[in-house]
Amino acid sequence: MTRAHLLLVAGALALAACEQLPIAGTQKPQPVTPQITEDVLRQRAQESLAAGVKQYEAGDYENAEKSLQTALDHGLLSKADQSRARKLLAFIYCTSSREAQCRDQFRKAFEINPDFSLTAAEDGHPIWGPVYRDVRTQLIAEREAAKGASKSLLPLSKAQQMLSDGMVKYEAGEYEAAHKLLDAALTEGLKDTANQVKAMKYIAFTECLQGHYKDCRNQFIKIYDVDPDFDLTPAEAGHPSWTKTFAAAKATAKKNLAAKAAKEAKDKEKDAKKGTAAPPTASVPGK
């Protein structure tokens, strides 16, 4: 190869090297990867939860299930929001005949949030209501067993044991058996007024749940003889099975109490008048 050829080759190589070098100021900046912070994940979880709730309410259960699970997967929802998401997942699973998964979601909701509960309307749903109550009963039994293992408890009286057994039957939806046990507890003799009221209240519930509205009403009225200040909690009072029955019973009981109080006041007034009347004057014996 001649000297001229060598110079040409060297020049070509130098030119190629120059073409590969970036021109100052023309290199594109590399995209900056956004940092995934805890706040970002929390916001995404809330957005997924909101989307899942909206989809559930619209009847789009397939996408609602995905959104709710995504919200939970972020792991940054509050306990109340986690239990809400799991509640809706349980509803979806129960309505699609996946009872085992439905049961599992209810259990997790209870474990995450001890204050978790369904509304009266949700509790009364024929599809998931029985599953929810069964899970709740099992957890109550497990917690009571755990308490018994951790510390010695005083043995329950026969009446108290009947009350406890009756409540377990009630939570399991066995209303007739619950009624018998609760009535037996009252007959046996519950010493504590609160326990007497509790037994009578749940007897009334069982009557209404079985369609025995007259007996349910009469049972509610009897409670006021034990506790004149008795009332249901807002959640209990709103239950569709006994809302009207309880309202009528309460009105009757209050009317009876008012009439009784008026009679007692009138009797006291009569007794007071008799007490203040001048005693009869003794006759003076004749001389």
VENMORA-V927078 format. One record per backbone hydrogen bond with DSSP energy under -1.0 kcal/mol. CO is the residue of the C=O (numbers start at 0). NH is the residue of the N-H. E is the energy in kcal/mol with one decimal. If there is no record, write none. Layout:
co,nh,e
CO,NH,E
CO,NH,E
This chain:
co,nh,e
1,5,-2.1
2,6,-2.1
3,7,-2.0
4,8,-2.4
5,9,-2.3
6,10,-2.1
7,11,-2.1
8,12,-2.2
9,13,-2.1
10,14,-2.2
11,15,-2.1
12,16,-2.1
13,17,-2.0
14,18,-1.9
15,19,-1.2
22,25,-2.2
36,40,-2.1
37,41,-2.5
38,42,-2.3
39,43,-2.4
40,44,-2.4
41,45,-2.1
42,46,-2.4
43,47,-2.5
44,48,-2.3
45,49,-2.7
46,50,-2.3
47,51,-2.5
48,52,-2.6
49,53,-2.2
50,54,-2.7
51,55,-2.4
52,56,-2.5
53,57,-1.4
54,59,-2.7
55,58,-1.6
58,60,-1.5
59,63,-2.1
60,64,-2.4
61,65,-1.4
62,66,-2.6
63,67,-2.7
64,68,-2.0
65,69,-2.3
66,70,-2.3
67,71,-1.8
68,72,-2.2
69,73,-1.2
71,74,-1.2
77,81,-2.8
78,82,-2.5
79,83,-1.7
80,84,-2.5
81,85,-2.5
82,86,-2.0
83,87,-2.1
84,88,-2.1
85,89,-2.4
86,90,-2.3
87,91,-2.4
88,92,-2.8
89,93,-2.8
90,94,-2.4
91,95,-1.0
92,97,-3.4
93,96,-1.6
97,101,-2.2
98,102,-3.2
99,103,-2.0
100,104,-2.1
101,105,-2.0
102,106,-2.3
103,107,-2.3
104,108,-2.1
105,109,-2.0
106,110,-2.5
107,111,-2.5
108,112,-2.2
112,115,-2.4
118,122,-3.1
119,123,-1.5
121,124,-1.6
124,128,-1.6
127,131,-2.7
128,132,-2.5
129,133,-2.0
130,134,-2.4
131,135,-2.4
132,136,-2.4
133,137,-2.2
134,138,-2.3
135,139,-2.4
136,140,-2.3
137,141,-2.4
138,142,-2.6
139,143,-2.5
140,144,-2.2
141,145,-2.2
142,146,-2.3
143,147,-2.2
144,148,-1.8
145,149,-1.8
146,150,-1.9
156,160,-2.5
157,161,-2.0
158,162,-2.1
159,163,-2.6
160,164,-2.7
161,165,-2.5
162,166,-2.0
163,167,-1.8
164,168,-2.1
165,169,-2.2
166,170,-2.7
167,171,-1.4
168,173,-2.6
169,172,-1.8
172,174,-1.3
173,177,-2.1
174,178,-2.5
175,179,-1.9
176,180,-2.0
177,181,-2.6
178,182,-2.5
179,183,-2.1
180,184,-2.0
181,185,-1.7
182,186,-2.2
183,187,-2.8
184,188,-1.6
191,195,-2.0
192,196,-2.7
193,197,-2.2
194,198,-2.5
195,199,-2.4
196,200,-2.7
197,201,-2.3
198,202,-1.7
199,203,-2.1
200,204,-2.1
201,205,-2.2
202,206,-2.1
203,207,-2.4
204,208,-2.7
205,209,-1.1
206,211,-2.9
207,210,-1.8
210,212,-1.4
211,215,-2.3
212,216,-2.6
213,217,-2.3
214,218,-2.1
215,219,-2.1
216,220,-2.1
217,221,-1.9
218,222,-1.2
221,224,-1.5
222,225,-1.2
222,226,-2.9
226,229,-1.9
232,236,-3.3
233,237,-1.4
235,238,-1.8
238,241,-1.3
238,242,-1.4
241,245,-2.9
242,246,-2.0
243,247,-2.2
244,248,-2.3
245,249,-3.1
246,250,-2.0
247,251,-2.1
248,252,-2.8
249,253,-2.6
250,254,-1.9
251,255,-2.5
252,256,-2.5
253,257,-2.3
254,258,-2.2
255,259,-2.4
256,260,-2.5
257,261,-2.3
258,262,-2.1
259,263,-2.4
260,264,-2.3
261,265,-2.1
262,266,-2.5
263,267,-2.3
264,268,-2.1
265,269,-2.0
266,270,-2.4
267,271,-2.5
268,272,-2.0
269,273,-2.2
270,274,-2.0
271,275,-1.5
